[in-house]
Amino acid sequence: METIACKNNIETPVFEGEKSKLAIITGADGGMGTKITRAVALAGYRIIMACYRPPKAEKVRQMLIRETGNSSIEVMGIDLSSLSSVAAFAETVLRRGEPVELLMNNAGTMETERCMTEDGLERTVSVNYVGPYLLTRKLLPLMGEGSRIVNMVSCTYAIGRLDFPDFFLRGKKGSFWRIPIYSNTKLALTLFTIALSNLVRDKGIVVNATDPGIVSTNIITMHMWFDPLTDILFRPFIRTPKQGAATAIHLLLDEDAGERTGTLNVSCRSKSLSAKYTRHVQMQELWDKTEKIVEKWL
């Protein structure tokens, strides 16, 4: 089993003087999300668990409170496949007016068939990219010097393509195939990370992306006859949720991670990106088209 060396294995609660800091974590009740939330709770942050199924998340919240001793954890519902839901969540947080120290865009999906949202987007595209984009953009007024945004991407960004307008409407050109569509959304989120980091650099907001590797979570379940074989022959040799979450935790909590922005990170280290990505020919076009989609909520 692979070992990932990080400095962020926090096991002792650090609550003194930290209660005023707020962290928002999407998909906080999932495999990696729970590990990330636990580490942030142990670091003493107040946490909003932004989750699709609040009743399920409530059980995780109670478990985390028992494990960490941090009672400043709450659950708020959010549906990243509904831009009105994302906007309503953000408006609730904005009305509170509390500074946001950490924003972890962790939630994601890999749909098994084409499903269109109420906004006319392919669901994978909405959950993995447009929803996090809107959430981040709306919460920026609450963020400032020292705030950190971490986006959960994937090594599959390398095979992603942005075919417009198919990217938003169908996920990709041609017939539905979940892995290419997922890859396209992770490329989009990577490009958003780079573009946003340049936009907010002068405000002292740090924006980075984390690639967890191939992780044994529910997202890789294919809902096919061979799933039991996959569980036996494949899952034991890929990363655990704890290992997958390690780089995200590093980017959220470690001091040295706050000194870099606009980077992709693997195994707790920054990975050099070529100009193909840092100056991607479609980066501005992607930003402009996404802004057009979300403008009514901004």
C-alpha angles and dihedrals in degrees: 000000000000119000121214116200112213133153095223103085094129112184101157120070115246103196101142110115094345102095094097093063116096126205126189117200123183118210087017093158096057130093099277092023092063092050092049092047092049092053093047091048091051088052088061103251126146105240138207110200102209103201141167094221109038096185090057091043091052090062090051090048092055090049092050092049090054093047099044105028088229109128094178094095123114136178123229124179121239132167110202090193089066116063091196089057091049091049093048091051091050093046090054091053092044092053089057089057094208117150113251112223099177132026115184113189094198106141118102145154141204106203120212095212137017112282123173121212128223087261093058094254129129104256097236089052092051097046097041101037124000095045094050089044092055094043092051095045092050094048096049093094088065093052130081145141109000097011115136131209118192122187121200107226131160142233085250089077085089091070095040124120133192110216109173131243091005092063092068099032103039105006091241143002116281129010124353115275115165101211098054091045091050089048091051092054092049091051089051092050091049091052090047089054092054095043095046093048089059092047097052101030093105090054091058093246113144119214123187140158128227127208107201095189121228105330132190099243134126092266092077093054107114097196088231135126091262096059093101090053090049090053091054102037105029113025097061090062101049131074123291119233088256091055092044092051095049097088093047090051090049091053093047100045115016117097096223091052088063090064096069132058138183092030137133113227131203126179091356093305133102113253118214113242123204124234086260085079106022089053098024111177091229099042095102092041090052091050093048094047092047091049088054091054096049100034095104089061095046 
